[in-house]
Amino acid sequence: FTPSTIGPHVVEVFDGKQKITEIPVSVGPKHNDVNELVSFPIPQIGDVPAEKLTTTVVDSNGAPVPAAVIINDDGSRELKFTPKQPGNHKAEIFIGNKKLATIPISINDTTGTSPPVLCVD
């Protein structure tokens, strides 16, 4: 899911033809930057307890990024990590060995350390 407009969206999650849940997503102009905490909600999926969900995050080179699932006082869950390099990262959510979702996350380079880009006319 790559939204093209800012505002509220609804993502429907299916297992085959059976809808498991709906995830409200609010898309804003926020940017994810290198060395800044990235946090996003993990929705309740059916009756699966939060403790049964696992996640992985990998950077644009496929290297694992340390991440934590935080269970808030109200029972909601968030995935949090701090990217160390720019590029397209990927978070995946699992129940056991079954992948439930893949979430692309674009990380901006705000450090000024990216190599220059050569443009040829």
N, C-alpha and C positions, 0 to 999 in steps of 0.2 A: 504494500500500500504506500504509494508516494503521492500525497495530496498536492494539488496544484493551486489551491486557494487557501487563504487564511480563514479560520473560523471553526465552528463545531462540525465534527464528522462522526459517523458510527461505523465501526468495523464489526462485521459479523463473522464468528468463528464456527466452522463446520467440521464435523467428523463424517466424511462421506456426504450423505444428503441430510444428515441430522444436525440442526443448528445447536451448538453447545452454549454459546453465550454471545452477548453484544458488548463491545468495548467502546465507551464514549471517548473520543479523542478531540482535544482542542489544539488546533494548529495556529501558532502565532509566529511572530517574526524572530523568536529566540534563536540564537545560533549556539552550537556546541563548539567550544574552543579547547585547544590543547592546554593541558594542566589545570582545567577547571572541572569541578565535579559535574558529571552528567547524571541525571536522575529522571526516571520515567516510571509511571505506574504499571504494575502487572495486575491484570484484572482477575476477579474470581472466575474460575473456569468450572462450571457445573458445581458438583459437591466435593471437588478435590481440595483437601486441606492444604494450606500454604506450605506446610513442611514437606509435602510430597513433590513440590515443584523444584526443579533445578534449572540453572541458567549457565550459559557460557557466553563470553564476549571475546571476539578476536579482532585484531587490528587489520589494517589494509594489507599487511604481509602474511596474515594468517596466524600470527603469534597470539597466544592467550593474553588477555588483559585481566588483572585481578578485579573482581566484581563481587558485590554482596547484595543479597536479597534482604531487605529490611521489612520486618512486619511491624506496622505502626500500631499504636494503642487501639485504634478503631478497627483493626483487623485488615486494613488495606495493606498492599505490598508495593514496594518500589525496588527497582534495580538501580544500583548506584555504582559508578566507576569513574576513575579519573584517567582520561586518555593521555598518553605521553607523546603521541605523534599524530599528525594530521592524516586525513584520508577517509576512506569508506570503511567503517567498522561494522561488525555484525553481531547482534545478540540473538541467542536462540533459547527458547523456553521448552523444557522437557517435563514429562511425567514418566519416570523410569527411563526406558530407552526410546520412548515415543516422542518425536519432536512435534510440539504444538504450534510453534510460531517462530518465524525468522524476522528480525526487525533490523532493517538497514539504518545505520546512524552515520551521518556525515560529520566529520570533525574538521573544523577550520584551523589553519595555521595562523596563529596570532603572535608567534615568536619571531618571525622574520628569518627563520632558518631554512626555509624551503629553498632548494636550488633554483636559479633563474630558469625561466622557460625561454627556449630559442624559438623565435617566430621567423618563418621564411616566407617572403612574398613571391 
